[in-house]
Structure formats: structure tokens, C-alpha cells
Amino acid sequence: MHLMDSLFRWLIEQAVSAIDMFGMSILSVLGADLTLFVNMFPIVETTYEIFVVTALTLLGLGLVWGIFKNFFMPVGAEAEHPVQLVAKTAIFAFLAFFALDIAQIALNIANTPYQAILGVEEPDPPDFVRTHAIMTLILVGGAGGGLLVGLILSLIFVVVVGFNYFKLIIECVERYLVVGVLAFTSPLAFAMGASQATNPIFKSWCRMLGGQLLLLIMNVWTLRMFITMLRVFVANPVMSFA
């Protein structure tokens, strides 16, 4: 029985250590910046120039179409004032030309709380043996067989938590990729801002980028909570209740 207890203790410690190491490694590599994204997909820097040219072309076509509506559309048709249209086109052309720099500013703002959460030092774990004596008796049962059952339940708990933790890591990676795609296609979003008809697309892009960055920060916070909980579990395992 002692051999089985030792085996389950070792399995729990190894599982928790693997989850901890894997999670912190992924979070440290990702961050809320585009360094990893560019290293993984170097083609995005070249294709970004294509998106800039496409955005400027779309803005030019939108300006021509807006002026055409002002002078040749029937009376009563909705059209923007030519001066306002030209001014908005010039502003958004400037923004589209520096779209990646603007997106990088947003990422730098989000990266500050991201790195702060990632670098927070964890306090010493509480002593569950003293504060949860009743739970200890239930899990352990005061006998060797009860201890073994508690260890098996603990191992199952670690496996279930690790599986959900892995899914959350995958979601965090996917969200990081979405942020990279939004940043490197940002000129197309700015190209939609000059016209009243397409301006909702630009606003949706802004909401999407802001929402993804916020969720990225919330993900790292949640993952740190998971890691902290696992470290508390290692410091206060069921095996120590015997």
C-alpha cells in the first residue's frame, strides 16, 4: 500500500509540474506584441505593403464615387458633402499608411498589464490542513485505504484540470493569432472609415481588436489563477493530510 501511495504522489507532482512549466512557457513566449507572430509568419511583413496599397486604392475609389454621387445622382439621394468627404479620405489615408504603427500602439498598451500579470510574484500558499480539517477527514478517512482513495481522486482532479488548462492555452494562442491578423490587415479596416456606408465596418474592427486584446489579458490572468491553484495544490496535497 505504501508503494502505491508513493507512486500516486509522484504522478501528481509530475503532472502538476508539467502543467506549470508548459503554461508559463507558452505565456512568456506569446505576450501582447507581434514579435512571435512575425517570426512565425515572416510573409506578413511583405503582404502588409500590399494591404496598404489596396487600402489607399479603395479610399481613392471611394472618393471618386462619393464625388460622383454629389454631382450626378438624382436630387434627394443621400450623399456626403465633397469637402467633408475629401477631408475624411485624407485623414483615413494617413491612418491606413501608418495602420500597423497605430495597431502596435494598442498592443503596447495591452502588453503593459499582460506583462504585469505575468510577472506578479505569488504569495505563500495557505495551509489547507488547518483551515479545511473536515475536508481532510472526508478525503483521507483516517486510514491507509482512505489515503489511497484520496490520492486517486487528486490525480483525477489534476488530469481534469490539466485538460481544461490545455484547452484554455489553445484558446489563448488562437486569440493571439487573431490579434496578429487584425494588426497586419489593419489598412483595409482604415480604408472603410472614410465613407458613411462602410464606416460601421471600421468601427467593428476597432471593437474586435479592443475586445481581443482585453480577452488576451483576461486569458493570462485566468491561466495564472490556474497555475497558482495548482501550486497551492502541490503545497497542500491530499497526501500531506495523512
Accessible surface in RSA format (square Angstrom, percent):
REM  Atomic radii and reference values for relative SASA: ProtOr
REM  Chains: A
REM  Algorithm: Lee & Richards
REM  Probe-radius: 1.40
REM  Slices: 20
REM RES _ NUM      All-atoms   Total-Side   Main-Chain    Non-polar    All polar
REM                ABS   REL    ABS   REL    ABS   REL    ABS   REL    ABS   REL
RES MET A   1   128.22  66.4  85.08  56.3  43.14 102.7  86.66  73.7  41.56  55.1
RES HIS A   2   136.99  74.9 130.21  90.5   6.77  17.3  91.84  94.7  45.15  52.5
RES LEU A   3   143.87  80.1 140.15 100.3   3.72   9.4 141.70  99.5   2.17   5.8
RES MET A   4    83.34  43.2  83.29  55.1   0.05   0.1  57.75  49.1  25.59  33.9
RES ASP A   5     8.58   6.0   8.58   8.5   0.00   0.0   0.00   0.0   8.58   8.6
RES SER A   6    43.28  36.6  37.61  50.2   5.66  13.0  29.85  63.6  13.42  18.8
RES LEU A   7    83.10  46.3  77.81  55.7   5.30  13.3  82.71  58.1   0.39   1.1
RES PHE A   8    28.82  14.4  28.82  17.9   0.00   0.0  28.82  17.5   0.00   0.0
RES ARG A   9    67.48  28.3  67.48  34.4   0.00   0.0  16.92  23.1  50.57  30.6
RES TRP A  10   139.14  55.8 137.16  66.4   1.98   4.7 120.04  64.0  19.10  31.0
RES LEU A  11    62.74  34.9  59.75  42.7   3.00   7.5  59.88  42.1   2.87   7.7
RES ILE A  12     1.33   0.8   1.33   1.0   0.00   0.0   1.33   1.0   0.00   0.0
RES GLU A  13    77.18  44.3  76.65  58.0   0.53   1.3  16.69  32.3  60.49  49.4
RES GLN A  14    84.46  47.2  80.85  59.1   3.61   8.6  19.12  40.7  65.34  49.6
RES ALA A  15    28.61  26.3  18.85  29.1   9.76  22.2  27.85  39.2   0.76   2.0
RES VAL A  16     3.27   2.2   3.27   3.0   0.00   0.0   3.27   2.8   0.00   0.0
RES SER A  17    58.05  49.1  51.09  68.2   6.96  16.0  28.73  61.2  29.32  41.1
RES ALA A  18    59.16  54.4  49.34  76.1   9.82  22.3  56.62  79.7   2.54   6.7
RES ILE A  19    24.69  14.1  21.23  15.8   3.47   8.4  24.65  17.7   0.05   0.1
RES ASP A  20    23.27  16.3  23.27  23.2   0.00   0.0   5.43  12.8  17.84  17.8
RES MET A  21   138.25  71.6 128.84  85.3   9.40  22.4  96.32  81.9  41.93  55.6
RES PHE A  22    82.26  41.2  76.81  47.6   5.45  14.2  81.95  49.7   0.31   0.9
RES GLY A  23     0.00   0.0   0.00   N/A   0.00   0.0   0.00   0.0   0.00   0.0
RES MET A  24    44.02  22.8  43.69  28.9   0.33   0.8  43.89  37.3   0.14   0.2
RES SER A  25    55.54  46.9  47.50  63.4   8.04  18.5  34.03  72.5  21.51  30.1
RES ILE A  26    44.22  25.2  44.19  32.9   0.04   0.1  44.22  31.8   0.00   0.0
RES LEU A  27     0.01   0.0   0.00   0.0   0.01   0.0   0.00   0.0   0.01   0.0
RES SER A  28    69.76  58.9  46.17  61.6  23.59  54.3  31.06  66.1  38.70  54.2
RES VAL A  29    88.25  58.1  70.60  63.9  17.66  42.6  76.61  66.6  11.65  31.6
RES LEU A  30     9.21   5.1   7.63   5.5   1.58   4.0   7.63   5.4   1.58   4.3
RES GLY A  31     2.07   2.6   0.00   N/A   2.07   2.6   2.07   5.7   0.00   0.0
RES ALA A  32     0.73   0.7   0.12   0.2   0.60   1.4   0.73   1.0   0.00   0.0
RES ASP A  33    35.38  24.8  35.32  35.2   0.06   0.1  12.24  28.8  23.13  23.1
RES LEU A  34    10.66   5.9   9.09   6.5   1.57   4.0   9.43   6.6   1.23   3.3
RES THR A  35    90.00  64.0  81.57  82.7   8.43  20.1  60.72  81.6  29.28  44.3
RES LEU A  36    38.36  21.4  36.93  26.4   1.43   3.6  37.94  26.6   0.42   1.1
RES PHE A  37     7.64   3.8   7.64   4.7   0.00   0.0   7.64   4.6   0.00   0.0
RES VAL A  38    30.55  20.1  29.98  27.1   0.57   1.4  29.98  26.0   0.57   1.6
RES ASN A  39   107.08  73.8  78.19  75.6  28.89  69.6  26.21  63.1  80.87  78.2
RES MET A  40    95.08  49.2  66.58  44.1  28.49  67.8  65.93  56.1  29.15  38.6
RES PHE A  41    76.92  38.5  74.49  46.1   2.43   6.3  76.92  46.6   0.00   0.0
RES PRO A  42    89.49  65.2  83.04  75.7   6.46  23.5  83.25  68.7   6.24  38.8
RES ILE A  43   116.66  66.4 110.45  82.3   6.21  15.0 116.20  83.7   0.46   1.3
RES VAL A  44    19.87  13.1  19.83  18.0   0.04   0.1  19.83  17.2   0.04   0.1
RES GLU A  45    98.84  56.7  90.36  68.4   8.48  20.2  25.88  50.1  72.96  59.6
RES THR A  46    88.18  62.7  84.15  85.3   4.03   9.6  56.33  75.7  31.84  48.1
RES THR A  47    39.40  28.0  39.35  39.9   0.06   0.1  33.13  44.5   6.27   9.5
RES TYR A  48    27.81  13.0  27.69  15.8   0.12   0.3  26.11  19.6   1.71   2.1
RES GLU A  49   115.32  66.2 113.46  85.8   1.86   4.4  36.92  71.4  78.40  64.0
RES ILE A  50   105.18  59.9 101.79  75.8   3.40   8.2 105.18  75.7   0.00   0.0
RES PHE A  51    55.95  28.0  55.95  34.7   0.00   0.0  55.95  33.9   0.00   0.0
RES VAL A  52    14.02   9.2  14.02  12.7   0.00   0.0  14.02  12.2   0.00   0.0
RES VAL A  53    95.98  63.2  95.35  86.3   0.63   1.5  95.81  83.2   0.17   0.5
RES THR A  54    54.41  38.7  51.11  51.8   3.30   7.9  38.46  51.7  15.95  24.1
RES ALA A  55     0.00   0.0   0.00   0.0   0.00   0.0   0.00   0.0   0.00   0.0
RES LEU A  56    66.30  36.9  57.23  40.9   9.07  22.8  57.81  40.6   8.49  22.8
RES THR A  57    72.26  51.4  63.31  64.2   8.95  21.3  53.63  72.0  18.63  28.2
RES LEU A  58    68.50  38.2  61.48  44.0   7.03  17.7  61.48  43.2   7.02  18.9
RES LEU A  59     6.29   3.5   3.53   2.5   2.76   6.9   5.32   3.7   0.97   2.6
RES GLY A  60    31.71  39.1   0.00   N/A  31.71  39.1  31.00  85.1   0.71   1.6
RES LEU A  61   111.81  62.3 107.08  76.6   4.73  11.9 107.46  75.5   4.35  11.7
RES GLY A  62    30.95  38.2   0.00   N/A  30.95  38.2  26.02  71.4   4.93  11.0
RES LEU A  63    39.90  22.2  39.90  28.5   0.00   0.0  39.90  28.0   0.00   0.0
RES VAL A  64   100.28  66.0  98.15  88.9   2.13   5.1  99.20  86.2   1.07   2.9
RES TRP A  65   137.39  55.1 135.67  65.7   1.72   4.0 121.36  64.7  16.03  26.0
RES GLY A  66     7.98   9.8   0.00   N/A   7.98   9.8   7.89  21.6   0.09   0.2
RES ILE A  67    61.26  34.9  61.26  45.6   0.00   0.0  61.26  44.1   0.00   0.0
RES PHE A  68    85.74  42.9  83.37  51.6   2.37   6.2  85.56  51.9   0.18   0.5
RES LYS A  69    53.23  26.0  49.79  30.6   3.44   8.2  12.34  11.1  40.89  43.6
RES ASN A  70    49.50  34.1  17.80  17.2  31.70  76.3   5.69  13.7  43.81  42.3
RES PHE A  71   135.16  67.6 103.90  64.4  31.26  81.3 107.46  65.1  27.70  79.3
RES PHE A  72   146.07  73.1 114.93  71.2  31.15  81.1 120.06  72.8  26.02  74.5
RES MET A  73    70.59  36.6  52.79  34.9  17.79  42.4  41.69  35.4  28.90  38.3
RES PRO A  74    99.18  72.3  83.56  76.2  15.62  56.8  95.50  78.8   3.68  22.9
RES VAL A  75   161.49 106.3 128.30 116.2  33.19  80.0 134.77 117.1  26.72  72.5
RES GLY A  76    78.73  97.1   0.00   N/A  78.73  97.1  40.78 111.9  37.95  85.0
RES ALA A  77    45.00  41.4  15.66  24.2  29.34  66.7  25.96  36.6  19.04  50.4
RES GLU A  78   143.63  82.5 121.70  92.1  21.93  52.2  58.43 113.0  85.20  69.6
RES ALA A  79    38.45  35.4   7.19  11.1  31.26  71.1   9.70  13.7  28.75  76.2
RES GLU A  80    20.00  11.5  12.36   9.4   7.64  18.2  12.45  24.1   7.55   6.2
RES HIS A  81   111.39  60.9 102.97  71.6   8.42  21.5  74.76  77.0  36.64  42.6
RES PRO A  82    36.26  26.4  36.16  33.0   0.11   0.4  36.26  29.9   0.00   0.0
RES VAL A  83   106.62  70.2 102.57  92.9   4.05   9.8 105.88  92.0   0.75   2.0
RES GLN A  84    89.14  49.8  83.15  60.8   5.99  14.3  29.94  63.7  59.21  44.9
RES LEU A  85     5.74   3.2   5.74   4.1   0.00   0.0   5.74   4.0   0.00   0.0
RES VAL A  86    71.22  46.9  70.52  63.8   0.70   1.7  70.52  61.3   0.70   1.9
RES ALA A  87    48.38  44.5  40.81  63.0   7.57  17.2  48.03  67.6   0.35   0.9
RES LYS A  88    42.55  20.8  42.50  26.1   0.05   0.1  29.97  27.0  12.58  13.4
RES THR A  89    12.36   8.8  12.36  12.5   0.00   0.0  11.34  15.2   1.03   1.6
RES ALA A  90    60.89  56.0  47.58  73.4  13.30  30.3  54.19  76.3   6.69  17.7
RES ILE A  91   101.31  57.7  97.05  72.3   4.26  10.3 101.31  73.0   0.00   0.0
RES PHE A  92    26.28  13.1  26.28  16.3   0.00   0.0  26.28  15.9   0.00   0.0
RES ALA A  93    26.18  24.1  24.78  38.2   1.41   3.2  25.12  35.4   1.06   2.8
RES PHE A  94   127.26  63.7 120.45  74.6   6.81  17.7 126.33  76.6   0.93   2.7
RES LEU A  95    43.63  24.3  43.63  31.2   0.00   0.0  43.63  30.6   0.00   0.0
RES ALA A  96     0.00   0.0   0.00   0.0   0.00   0.0   0.00   0.0   0.00   0.0
RES PHE A  97   114.74  57.4 104.87  65.0   9.87  25.7 104.87  63.6   9.87  28.3
RES PHE A  98    79.25  39.6  78.33  48.5   0.92   2.4  79.25  48.0   0.00   0.0
RES ALA A  99     0.00   0.0   0.00   0.0   0.00   0.0   0.00   0.0   0.00   0.0
RES LEU A 100    39.00  21.7  39.00  27.9   0.00   0.0  39.00  27.4   0.00   0.0
RES ASP A 101    84.49  59.2  81.68  81.3   2.80   6.6  24.36  57.3  60.13  60.0
RES ILE A 102    57.02  32.4  55.62  41.4   1.41   3.4  55.62  40.0   1.41   3.8
RES ALA A 103     1.07   1.0   0.00   0.0   1.07   2.4   1.07   1.5   0.00   0.0
RES GLN A 104    51.93  29.0  51.93  38.0   0.00   0.0  31.09  66.2  20.84  15.8
RES ILE A 105   104.14  59.3 103.59  77.2   0.54   1.3 104.07  74.9   0.07   0.2
RES ALA A 106    31.68  29.1  26.35  40.7   5.33  12.1  29.52  41.6   2.16   5.7
RES LEU A 107     0.62   0.3   0.62   0.4   0.00   0.0   0.62   0.4   0.00   0.0
RES ASN A 108    76.05  52.4  70.22  67.9   5.83  14.0  25.13  60.5  50.92  49.2
RES ILE A 109   119.82  68.2 113.33  84.4   6.49  15.6 117.92  84.9   1.90   5.2
RES ALA A 110     7.34   6.7   4.71   7.3   2.63   6.0   7.29  10.3   0.05   0.1
RES ASN A 111    31.20  21.5  31.16  30.1   0.03   0.1   1.38   3.3  29.82  28.8
RES THR A 112    96.85  68.9  87.28  88.5   9.56  22.8  70.49  94.7  26.36  39.9
RES PRO A 113    50.78  37.0  45.40  41.4   5.38  19.5  50.78  41.9   0.00   0.0
RES TYR A 114     0.01   0.0   0.01   0.0   0.00   0.0   0.00   0.0   0.01   0.0
RES GLN A 115    77.13  43.1  69.74  51.0   7.39  17.6  35.97  76.6  41.15  31.2
RES ALA A 116    59.28  54.5  43.68  67.4  15.60  35.5  55.72  78.5   3.56   9.4
RES ILE A 117    36.05  20.5  34.86  26.0   1.19   2.9  35.04  25.2   1.00   2.7
RES LEU A 118    20.95  11.7  14.25  10.2   6.70  16.8  14.25  10.0   6.70  18.0
RES GLY A 119    57.59  71.0   0.00   N/A  57.59  71.0  35.05  96.2  22.54  50.5
RES VAL A 120    89.80  59.1  78.92  71.5  10.88  26.2  84.96  73.8   4.84  13.1
RES GLU A 121   160.86  92.4 137.95 104.4  22.91  54.5  57.09 110.4 103.77  84.7
RES GLU A 122    49.15  28.2  21.00  15.9  28.15  67.0  15.45  29.9  33.69  27.5
RES PRO A 123   112.05  81.7  90.48  82.5  21.58  78.4 102.68  84.8   9.37  58.3
RES ASP A 124   132.34  92.7 112.83 112.3  19.51  46.1  31.12  73.2 101.22 100.9
RES PRO A 125    60.52  44.1  40.84  37.2  19.68  71.5  43.23  35.7  17.29 107.5
RES PRO A 126    68.91  50.2  57.68  52.6  11.23  40.8  68.08  56.2   0.83   5.1
RES ASP A 127    59.91  42.0  51.70  51.5   8.21  19.4  30.61  72.0  29.30  29.2
RES PHE A 128    64.60  32.3  64.60  40.0   0.00   0.0  64.60  39.2   0.00   0.0
RES VAL A 129    58.73  38.6  54.59  49.4   4.14  10.0  54.59  47.4   4.14  11.2
RES ARG A 130   202.19  84.9 172.08  87.7  30.11  71.7  57.74  78.9 144.45  87.5
RES THR A 131    94.22  67.0  60.60  61.4  33.62  80.1  67.15  90.2  27.07  40.9
RES HIS A 132    68.65  37.5  63.07  43.8   5.58  14.3  38.88  40.1  29.77  34.6
RES ALA A 133    54.42  50.0  49.88  77.0   4.54  10.3  50.75  71.5   3.67   9.7
RES ILE A 134   133.26  75.8 132.74  98.9   0.52   1.3 132.74  95.6   0.52   1.4
RES MET A 135    95.65  49.5  92.24  61.0   3.41   8.1  68.39  58.1  27.26  36.1
RES THR A 136    13.07   9.3  13.07  13.2   0.00   0.0  13.07  17.6   0.00   0.0
RES LEU A 137   122.59  68.3 116.69  83.5   5.90  14.8 117.03  82.2   5.55  14.9
RES ILE A 138   132.25  75.3 105.19  78.4  27.07  65.2 112.19  80.8  20.07  54.5
RES LEU A 139    46.91  26.1  40.82  29.2   6.09  15.3  42.58  29.9   4.33  11.6
RES VAL A 140     9.63   6.3   9.63   8.7   0.00   0.0   9.63   8.4   0.00   0.0
RES GLY A 141    53.73  66.3   0.00   N/A  53.73  66.3  27.44  75.3  26.29  58.9
RES GLY A 142    68.41  84.4   0.00   N/A  68.41  84.4  33.84  92.9  34.57  77.4
RES ALA A 143    60.19  55.3  48.58  75.0  11.61  26.4  59.02  83.1   1.17   3.1
RES GLY A 144    38.67  47.7   0.00   N/A  38.67  47.7  25.06  68.8  13.61  30.5
RES GLY A 145    37.87  46.7   0.00   N/A  37.87  46.7  29.53  81.0   8.34  18.7
RES GLY A 146    20.01  24.7   0.00   N/A  20.01  24.7  15.57  42.7   4.45  10.0
RES LEU A 147    12.60   7.0  12.60   9.0   0.00   0.0  12.60   8.9   0.00   0.0
RES LEU A 148    28.09  15.6  28.09  20.1   0.00   0.0  28.09  19.7   0.00   0.0
RES VAL A 149    80.39  52.9  80.21  72.6   0.18   0.4  80.39  69.8   0.00   0.0
RES GLY A 150     0.18   0.2   0.00   N/A   0.18   0.2   0.00   0.0   0.18   0.4
RES LEU A 151     0.01   0.0   0.01   0.0   0.00   0.0   0.01   0.0   0.00   0.0
RES ILE A 152    63.99  36.4  63.99  47.7   0.00   0.0  63.99  46.1   0.00   0.0
RES LEU A 153    89.68  49.9  85.33  61.0   4.34  10.9  85.61  60.1   4.06  10.9
RES SER A 154     5.03   4.3   1.50   2.0   3.53   8.1   3.50   7.5   1.53   2.1
RES LEU A 155    31.82  17.7  31.82  22.8   0.00   0.0  31.82  22.3   0.00   0.0
RES ILE A 156    93.92  53.4  92.04  68.6   1.88   4.5  93.92  67.6   0.00   0.0
RES PHE A 157    82.53  41.3  77.62  48.1   4.91  12.8  82.37  49.9   0.17   0.5
RES VAL A 158     0.26   0.2   0.26   0.2   0.00   0.0   0.26   0.2   0.00   0.0
RES VAL A 159    90.49  59.5  83.18  75.3   7.32  17.6  88.64  77.0   1.85   5.0
RES VAL A 160    80.67  53.1  77.67  70.3   3.00   7.2  80.67  70.1   0.00   0.0
RES VAL A 161    15.13  10.0  13.89  12.6   1.24   3.0  15.13  13.1   0.00   0.0
RES GLY A 162    11.25  13.9   0.00   N/A  11.25  13.9   6.82  18.7   4.43   9.9
RES PHE A 163   122.69  61.4 115.63  71.6   7.07  18.4 121.06  73.4   1.63   4.7
RES ASN A 164    59.26  40.9  55.15  53.3   4.11   9.9  15.25  36.7  44.01  42.5
RES TYR A 165     2.50   1.2   2.50   1.4   0.00   0.0   2.50   1.9   0.00   0.0
RES PHE A 166    98.40  49.2  98.20  60.8   0.20   0.5  98.40  59.7   0.00   0.0
RES LYS A 167   105.62  51.5  97.84  60.0   7.78  18.5  57.42  51.7  48.20  51.3
RES LEU A 168    30.34  16.9  28.05  20.1   2.30   5.8  29.82  20.9   0.53   1.4
RES ILE A 169     1.66   0.9   1.66   1.2   0.00   0.0   1.66   1.2   0.00   0.0
RES ILE A 170    71.57  40.7  71.57  53.3   0.00   0.0  71.57  51.5   0.00   0.0
RES GLU A 171    68.67  39.4  67.30  50.9   1.38   3.3  21.60  41.8  47.07  38.4
RES CYS A 172     0.00   0.0   0.00   0.0   0.00   0.0   0.00   0.0   0.00   0.0
RES VAL A 173    41.40  27.2  41.40  37.5   0.00   0.0  41.40  36.0   0.00   0.0
RES GLU A 174    96.27  55.3  95.12  72.0   1.15   2.7  33.45  64.7  62.82  51.3
RES ARG A 175    34.88  14.6  31.75  16.2   3.14   7.5   3.55   4.9  31.33  19.0
RES TYR A 176     3.29   1.5   3.01   1.7   0.28   0.7   3.01   2.3   0.28   0.3
RES LEU A 177    53.49  29.8  53.44  38.2   0.05   0.1  53.49  37.6   0.00   0.0
RES VAL A 178    59.07  38.9  56.88  51.5   2.19   5.3  59.00  51.3   0.07   0.2
RES VAL A 179     1.58   1.0   1.58   1.4   0.00   0.0   1.58   1.4   0.00   0.0
RES GLY A 180     0.50   0.6   0.00   N/A   0.50   0.6   0.37   1.0   0.13   0.3
RES VAL A 181    80.38  52.9  77.79  70.4   2.60   6.3  80.38  69.8   0.00   0.0
RES LEU A 182    17.52   9.8  17.52  12.5   0.00   0.0  17.52  12.3   0.00   0.0
RES ALA A 183     0.00   0.0   0.00   0.0   0.00   0.0   0.00   0.0   0.00   0.0
RES PHE A 184     8.45   4.2   8.45   5.2   0.00   0.0   8.45   5.1   0.00   0.0
RES THR A 185    37.25  26.5  35.25  35.7   2.00   4.8  26.94  36.2  10.31  15.6
RES SER A 186     0.00   0.0   0.00   0.0   0.00   0.0   0.00   0.0   0.00   0.0
RES PRO A 187     0.00   0.0   0.00   0.0   0.00   0.0   0.00   0.0   0.00   0.0
RES LEU A 188    54.48  30.3  53.42  38.2   1.06   2.7  53.69  37.7   0.80   2.1
RES ALA A 189     8.54   7.8   3.64   5.6   4.90  11.1   7.56  10.7   0.97   2.6
RES PHE A 190     9.45   4.7   9.45   5.9   0.00   0.0   9.45   5.7   0.00   0.0
RES ALA A 191     7.67   7.1   0.00   0.0   7.67  17.5   0.00   0.0   7.67  20.3
RES MET A 192    38.63  20.0  38.63  25.6   0.00   0.0  26.50  22.5  12.13  16.1
RES GLY A 193     0.06   0.1   0.00   N/A   0.06   0.1   0.00   0.0   0.06   0.1
RES ALA A 194     5.81   5.3   5.81   9.0   0.00   0.0   5.81   8.2   0.00   0.0
RES SER A 195    32.88  27.8  32.60  43.5   0.28   0.7  17.38  37.0  15.50  21.7
RES GLN A 196    93.08  52.0  77.38  56.5  15.70  37.4  32.90  70.0  60.18  45.6
RES ALA A 197    85.61  78.7  50.68  78.2  34.93  79.5  62.69  88.3  22.92  60.7
RES THR A 198    40.76  29.0  40.74  41.3   0.02   0.0  38.54  51.8   2.22   3.4
RES ASN A 199    27.99  19.3  27.99  27.1   0.00   0.0   8.43  20.3  19.56  18.9
RES PRO A 200    77.43  56.4  75.49  68.8   1.94   7.1  77.31  63.8   0.12   0.8
RES ILE A 201    94.71  53.9  91.24  68.0   3.46   8.4  93.74  67.5   0.97   2.6
RES PHE A 202    31.71  15.9  31.71  19.6   0.00   0.0  31.71  19.2   0.00   0.0
RES LYS A 203   113.77  55.5 111.45  68.4   2.32   5.5  57.75  52.0  56.02  59.7
RES SER A 204    46.03  38.9  43.25  57.7   2.78   6.4  25.83  55.0  20.19  28.3
RES TRP A 205    27.86  11.2  24.75  12.0   3.11   7.3  27.19  14.5   0.67   1.1
RES CYS A 206    53.30  40.3  42.80  47.7  10.50  24.7  26.32  66.7  26.98  29.1
RES ARG A 207   160.48  67.4 144.14  73.5  16.34  38.9  80.46 110.0  80.02  48.5
RES MET A 208    95.47  49.4  85.26  56.4  10.21  24.3  80.46  68.4  15.01  19.9
RES LEU A 209    10.57   5.9  10.57   7.6   0.00   0.0  10.57   7.4   0.00   0.0
RES GLY A 210    38.20  47.1   0.00   N/A  38.20  47.1  31.74  87.1   6.46  14.5
RES GLY A 211    29.64  36.6   0.00   N/A  29.64  36.6  27.50  75.5   2.14   4.8
RES GLN A 212    33.54  18.8  33.36  24.4   0.17   0.4   0.00   0.0  33.54  25.4
RES LEU A 213    11.89   6.6  11.78   8.4   0.11   0.3  11.78   8.3   0.11   0.3
RES LEU A 214   105.37  58.7 103.21  73.8   2.16   5.4 104.78  73.6   0.59   1.6
RES LEU A 215    78.50  43.7  78.50  56.2   0.00   0.0  78.50  55.1   0.00   0.0
RES LEU A 216     0.37   0.2   0.37   0.3   0.00   0.0   0.37   0.3   0.00   0.0
RES ILE A 217    19.07  10.9  19.07  14.2   0.00   0.0  19.07  13.7   0.00   0.0
RES MET A 218    78.12  40.5  78.01  51.6   0.11   0.3  52.59  44.7  25.53  33.8
RES ASN A 219    12.05   8.3  12.04  11.6   0.00   0.0   0.00   0.0  12.04  11.6
RES VAL A 220     0.00   0.0   0.00   0.0   0.00   0.0   0.00   0.0   0.00   0.0
RES TRP A 221   125.94  50.5 125.94  61.0   0.00   0.0 101.32  54.0  24.63  40.0
RES THR A 222    41.93  29.8  41.93  42.5   0.00   0.0  27.67  37.2  14.26  21.6
RES LEU A 223     0.00   0.0   0.00   0.0   0.00   0.0   0.00   0.0   0.00   0.0
RES ARG A 224    19.09   8.0  18.94   9.7   0.16   0.4  11.30  15.4   7.79   4.7
RES MET A 225    98.93  51.2  89.78  59.4   9.16  21.8  93.27  79.3   5.66   7.5
RES PHE A 226    49.44  24.7  46.92  29.1   2.52   6.5  49.26  29.9   0.18   0.5
RES ILE A 227     0.00   0.0   0.00   0.0   0.00   0.0   0.00   0.0   0.00   0.0
RES THR A 228    42.95  30.6  42.95  43.5   0.00   0.0  35.39  47.5   7.57  11.4
RES MET A 229    67.30  34.9  61.44  40.7   5.86  14.0  62.80  53.4   4.50   6.0
RES LEU A 230     0.00   0.0   0.00   0.0   0.00   0.0   0.00   0.0   0.00   0.0
RES ARG A 231    88.42  37.1  83.91  42.8   4.51  10.7  36.75  50.2  51.67  31.3
RES VAL A 232    22.80  15.0  22.80  20.6   0.00   0.0  22.80  19.8   0.00   0.0
RES PHE A 233    29.74  14.9  27.76  17.2   1.99   5.2  29.67  18.0   0.07   0.2
RES VAL A 234    60.67  39.9  49.13  44.5  11.54  27.8  51.36  44.6   9.31  25.3
RES ALA A 235    53.29  49.0  20.10  31.0  33.19  75.5  30.47  42.9  22.82  60.4
RES ASN A 236    12.48   8.6   7.94   7.7   4.54  10.9   0.37   0.9  12.11  11.7
RES PRO A 237    12.35   9.0  12.35  11.3   0.00   0.0  12.35  10.2   0.00   0.0
RES VAL A 238     8.60   5.7   8.57   7.8   0.03   0.1   8.57   7.4   0.03   0.1
RES MET A 239    20.23  10.5  14.49   9.6   5.74  13.7   9.12   7.8  11.11  14.7
RES SER A 240    55.80  47.1  28.89  38.6  26.90  62.0  39.11  83.3  16.69  23.4
RES PHE A 241    24.95  12.5   7.45   4.6  17.50  45.5   8.14   4.9  16.81  48.1
RES ALA A 242    87.88  80.8  25.37  39.1  62.51 142.2  54.53  76.8  33.34  88.3
END  Absolute sums over single chains surface
CHAIN  1 A    13435.6      11583.3       1852.3      10143.1       3292.5
END  Absolute sums over all chains
TOTAL         13435.6      11583.3       1852.3      10143.1       3292.5
